[in-house]
């Protein structure tokens, strides 16, 4: 019986597991840590890479109308003046005079400190969210620059250069990378941090087509979340009411996940109109209009954006996959054939995302040499781990806890029949597989988990052009 933990205690269990097993560590913990910054350990790095690759495969590789970009973290400071960040990117903050903690003004309910309940609070004051730095040897104001608070603005400033490289509207530009925001109150583990990674597409289209592309990307992103394995009951798509819309948005939809601490946005889909290109056009004095050679029309493209937080989605994946599997007892155990199993914590990752795809386990250490040869062969094709320490049951549970989908056991029968036992993490089913066919067996199982975007947007593009 599997029980997903949705409470605050569930989050603590996930945090404990991620630190203990090498997914996520507090940054600089040897010095007491630094709020809002996190390091990804050996398993966290693999999980993050797999998530990023799954997004890139879906959004770029599978499509002919989206290309990639890798822009600098620090760009020209005027970028952030034109975008409005320098003037408007603030939060109102309040300090508690009693416990000395700092909060956003909208976190204060009924004039009381959320931490200690004191009503001795400072007046709200503005707190700029961009992180400033200095560039070059000069110390005057011209040397001030900013760590980018979002990855989308360089896409807008590079629009003309990308479009001139034989890109025809409608087309999109994708980028993944670090962004930085000087959060007043980082909290909820990695859900709200000061350094984080974004995965964004800015899709440039004719003004009359933006509504169709907005609907297309809502459906397209929904299917990605389904295929990477999220539980349907923990996801919702929430359209913004008019009063919620950001100043740049004509329409917006949040993709939210039900974390143990409540619903929170993991991704936003926005119809940004021509706000960004127009701002940069007016501020730079450079004409950013697009010329359609087929229709002989000049226009400023509208933008449909899909902006996802990689770190927040990774935390959602961990929460969604975390189960406590309670083993049956008595007659139920005998019927299931699981008398040897104990209760176990298990991460039910999609094999596509799992940091380790397969573990190779010799039943006894005297069988280590042939088992290690199997491990060396498998790791040429997938991430694998070799483990010969402890009982086989304990080794199974160690792999379950980090989400390894398959464990391969080399036993004494293997010496005679040249077969191994392949155990499935979720069903606990065990297959005897010929060693010579093991790589194919596992690769076939991985192929079953590959993403399938289905029809990419040729129909949407044709419909839009016909409409025009």
Secondary structure, 3 states (H helix, E strand, C coil): CEEECCCHHHHHHHHHHHHHCCCEEECCHHHCCCCCCEEECHHHHHHHHHHHHHHHHHHHHCCCCEEECCCCCCCCCHHHHHCCHHHHCEEEEEEECCCCCEEEHHHCECCECCCCCCCCECCCEEEECCEEEECCCCCCHHHEEEECCCCCHHHHHCHHHHHHCCCCCCEEEEEEEEEECCCCCCECHHHECCEEEEEEEEEEECHHHHHHHHHHHHHHHHHHHHHCCCCHHHEEEEECCHHHCCCCCCEEEEEEEEECCEEEEEEEEEEEECHHHHHHHHHHCCCCCEEECCCCEEECCEEEEEEEEHHHHHHHHHHHHEEEECCCCHHHHHHHCCCCCCCEEEECCCCCCCCCCEEEEECCHHHHHHHHHHHHHHCCCCCEEECCCCCHHHHHHHHHHHCCCEEEEECHHHHHHCEEEEEECCCCCEEEEEHHHHHHHHHHHHHCCCCCCCCCCHHHHHHHHHHC
